[in-house]
Amino acid sequence: MRILTFLLLWLPLAVAADPLASWNDGEAKQAIIELVAAVTEPDSPDFVPKAERVAVFDNDGTLWLEKPFYTQLAFVLERLRELADDHPDWRKEQPFKAALEGDKAALSEAGMEGLMQLLMATHAGLSSSEFAAVAADWIATARHPRFERPYTELVYQPMLELLAYLREHGFKTYIVSGGGIAFMRPWTEQIYGIPPEQVVGSQIALEYKLVDGEPTLVRKSEIAFIDDKAGKPVGIQRHIGRRPILAFGNSDGDYQMLEWTSAGPGRRLGLILHHDDAEREYAYDRDSHAGRLDKALDAAETQGWTVVSMERDWANVFPAAPQD
């Protein structure tokens, strides 16, 4: 009886003490725990100084959902429709035509560069602070069409736990996304605990001007950098200056980031989130218009990357909805 009483008292404490409580026990959770232990234990042959503990994460489809289409695309489409009557040429030119018609296949073909073209056309001329305010206002009120919750509540609970777990062990966590850097920076610190200076993404060119005597950065009608596929290692080197020891992605757009991370010396960990849970989120991989996972899935075994099954490895997907 005393043993039973002890277990009843101890088990809730043990569960509460698990920093990765939304991760089911399995290969993926164990790989994370082993990597962290190996690089943080001073006597370990794989020890990594705190300053060099860099972890990078894709955003769309890795930290939050990316279906039925990228969240940033939903943001751009709203603005595109508002301006469409003043730009009749958009109904004939790609990627504007595809966006206005809801042609997902054509939008996918346009890729991240197409999304940045839409973003550039719909928000050029705004100052950096004006655009940040527009993005922050939109993300604060927009709701997902299927789950009918704010997008900021549709981040992945297991990933929030992982980010916190890594930071508790001296890691610096970065977002390295194909999405627009200016779209993400206004809210990533509040949602993920990742400050704007630790966000790497695609960029619209900026121009310094004096506007009514005030120093201002103005968005130009020009793409400065696409942080996708082979651009991700370039963005990491430009922005971070250190090769990560952990990289987490979910699509072929993250292949080179995972490859670059894994190729470094010492202990490394590459992880790929496989969306295979149609009931709690979405199920897609090789034939998806957004977040296609084909080449990276095939290469995972030979590259030594850990494939994380959303269905098998995650006890929860999204945080519990706030109670009114």
Secondary structure, 3 states (H helix, E strand, C coil): CHHHHHHHHHHHHHHHHCCCCCECCCHHHHHHHHHHHHHHCCCCCCCCCHHHCEEEECCECCCECCCCCCHHHHHHHHHHHHHHHHCHHHHCCCCHHHHHHCCHHHHHHHHHHHHHHHHHHHHCCCEHHHHHHHHHHHHHHCECCCCCCEHHHCECHHHHHHHHHHHHCCCEEEEEEEEEHHHHCCCHHHHHCCCHHHEEEEEEEEEEEEECCEEEEEEEEEEEECCCCCHHHHHHHHHCCCCCCEEEECCHHHHHHHHHHHCCCCCCEEEEEECECCCCCCECCCCCCCCCCCHHHHHHHHHCCEEEEHHHHECCCCCCCCCC
